[in-house]
């Protein structure tokens, strides 16, 4: 395994202390929250602000008026599988999304999205204006969780996603459209999607991803291959540069496995009738057409201090063929690191080889399996990228990059992947699903903070959903898997755990119309954390929301500082939080915004 401090790191000539100074100086004035995960590097760390105590829910307002229908969707199973914009904060002004219209199981396009400006006046949170965008999310719940609609603050304007791969430049004062910025001329194609949160680099440039398909919104996103996909850069003067992902990958220095052709064959999982997996020591799984490499949905581009842009591509039809791409400021490909073959913790590591099923099922691989392989494909496990995820790259002070990928064989926990600034794979940790880590610089080094869920229960077998072969953690014969537990953990730069805080709450609560709570103890193993991007304040205190409906303040060392209940204990897609320069926390639960403070 490569050392994090190997001599090819671009900050090696400065030393880590100097690199931290550069890193912190770039964020010193970013005390408001203008974009996804706070800043261009997506670190979620506010160097000069400490949060207020979590004493009261100062504000509670509904922004998603379709939650009842969304939870009733057969694909949701009573959960809320919607990705939401982080509240954007500009001094006393706050910009939040809202959503209404008609919810459909067959297409997200029947809903309506809005951007709203609120402001603090004499301790009252007052609505100023609403902008109605024509943007809508691609696909449907049959394809993936609802993609994110996400604006950005830059150049004293609000930039908001629009239909057809466009963005709106909006006057923050009154919500009027200054200009519609269209990389495609005058065409507004409903099959072309602004498919990511908008990011800004601190120099006024705005970056986002566009994906074009050939099928209308009422047809599955995966019916045909994509037409094309682009990374777009909009300058402070509204100038537009764009580059296709195909071109980026053709220019980039490929690290690891080469890019498969769109019409080539990519590996799938073995079929359930062949359980236990792998069917034989040298078995090869079925394949499918790979599809063109395109921007993964919901990937907010990250921008390093030297202007390098980081984004992620995936094969349109296959989830096991993905690349972390470094892009030069002039939008040429720098390098692209394959996520394939990076892991070696499958058979014989995450679960035993031999005695995999039957009356004494323990979830092991078939006898004779090769050590370390993913039993589903009989190859070294790759980091997978699903369009359900909203994980985005995070750039650490040493220039290395963290990205949360998916893996099924370890109870769907995924892996946090760690690459150097040169694209070399450094290390990993066995949780990363839908996870954008926070960075806490301190003592001439830094720590990495993210949720660390050890999933359990029905459907969370170690590599399949058949309880005869892949029992859940409660099966006595699978005790080697460890118990179902849910943590927020802090790591050193090598992804060794420094501390963990466990959610041990067993109570599912609901806030009644009169403000009282009704609770029942039905989660003996605690609740998972449902925050994607947390908040890390100047003291290193972490603010994260849990599926138990509480917002938690977790101090350094993994100690509980405080928690406050919001609306509902609810399984949900992972929602981000933010904080303003006065230390108020902006949190989300059940389609409602809560602002928490003293």
Buried (B, 14 or more C-beta within 10 A) or exposed (E): EBEBBEEEBBBBEBEBEEBBBBBBEBBEEBBBBBBBBBBBBBBBBBBEBEBBEBEEBBBBBEBBBBBEBBBEBEBBEEBBBBBBBBBBBBEBBBBBBBBBBEBBBEBBBBBBBBBBBBBBEEEEBEEBBEBEBBBBBBBBBBBBBBBBBBBBBBBEBBBBBBBBBBBBBBBBEEBEEBEBBBBBEEEBBEBBBBBBBBBBBBEBBBBBBBBBBEBEBEBBBBEBBBBBBBBBBBEBEEEEBBBBBBBBBEBBEBBBBEBBBBEBEBBBBBEEEBBBBBBEEEBEBEEEBBBBBBBBBBBBBBBBBEBBBBBBBBBBBBBBBBBBBBBBBEBEBBBBBBBBBBBBBBBBBBBBBBBBBEEEBBBBBBEEBBEBBBBBBBBBBBBBBBBBBBBBBBBBBBBBBBBBBBBBBBBBBBBBBBBBBBBBBBBBBBBBBBBBBBBBBEEEBBBBBBBBBBBBEEEBBBBBBBBBBBBBBBBEBBEEBEEBBBBBBBBEBBBEEBBBBBBEBBBBBBBEEEEEEEBEEEBEBBBBBBBBBBBBBBBBBBBBBBBBBBBBBBBBEBEEBBBBBBBBBBBBBBBBBBBBBBBBBBBBBBBBBBBBBE
